[in-house]
Amino acid sequence: MLTRRDTLRLLTGAATVGAASRALPAVAGTSGGAAAQVWKVTGKSASSLASFDNTLKAFMQARGIPHASLAVVRKGRLVLARGYNWTENTTFLAQPTSLFRVASLSKPVTSAAVMKLVQDGKLSLTAKVAPLLGLSTAADARLASVTVLHLLQHLGGWDRAVTPDPMFADRAVAAAVGGTLPVTQAQIIKYVSGRRMDFAPGTKYAYSNYGYLLLQKVIEKVSGQAYATYVQQKILAPIKIGRMVLGRSAKSLRRSTEVPYFSTKPGSTVLDTTGALVQAPYGGFNLENMAGHGGWLSSAVDLARFTRLYDAAGVLTSASITKTFAKPATGVNADGWYYGLGWMVRPVTGGTGRNTWHDGSLPGTSTLMVRRNDGLSWVVLFDQRDDPSGLGYGDIDALLHKAANAVTTWPTTDLFPAYSL
């Protein structure tokens, strides 16, 4: 999902193998040279915001990215809503409302759901997770001390730099619990609970997708609802977001308004026991198991609307918003940034403001959501994260800051009504 390198660089300027291989789709942006790629832009913007369009065009063409979407908000108003397309196949064009896998941008959504339960008096941040979920602590007694707050801040005791991320260890999970592919969330939890933890909970920061799987289960246990249902009813519907849904792994289950995904890297499917070689975005990992930490589909416009949740009290109270961005007991980086509750946070030097952000990464997906202390925020979504160029995808962060800083006149209109649902 999120690499340490990408995080540290953010805001510094964050069948048989042979037969299956032959059947794999072409690398993104190519079809064996049969047709020329075409640049097409959809949606609405203003001429004064041309720096954003120019940035996306150069970035995508350099990396052969077929589809992207960008939404920019200034002082609560949507001022740019774009779909960008660099592809020879124009039967599908990305729109401002097209759905993309958002990967770890799902974590702020899960955090908001947890904080809603807390402010409604149904859950405490200090609640112990093991007894709440009925987890066995026989393999490591330290599991009993893990709290909801530890999970939100990635202080739970699991370090993927020490022990491989269990959310991408389907075969190991199946072998350990006596199961078969595809594995379930319950089997993943049984597998991890049966192993020693990597460090004492609360003693250090280590980014953990697994911790957010447990938070999904906490939401379900406390609310008595399916995770997606609770999020849609209590977080998204009140702020008029109706398009966001959980994604699905199989290419055959792609939704009509969802972008296709591309990768140069094939992998053996984890969706069944055939061992078939597939394009990594379509079976190289189990997206359904990643709901709480990386499973949502959204448009850039809707995630931009979601960022406004933290601009003023509403669904979340001022107290809940303050807690979301508060410093953890440990884990503040030498550069001053830290992981709050579902968001990375950098206090602004010499002031009371802060920049907050999150990025996301999966095979076929690269995403970024930024809230600046000056009232600007943006969301950019790509349907690719690797290509033969070898260029970095995290570079979009500094480039978008540069594009924003180049604007001298900002529109005063609000495009949100044009893209409501």
Disulfide bonds with the S-S distance in Angstrom:
none
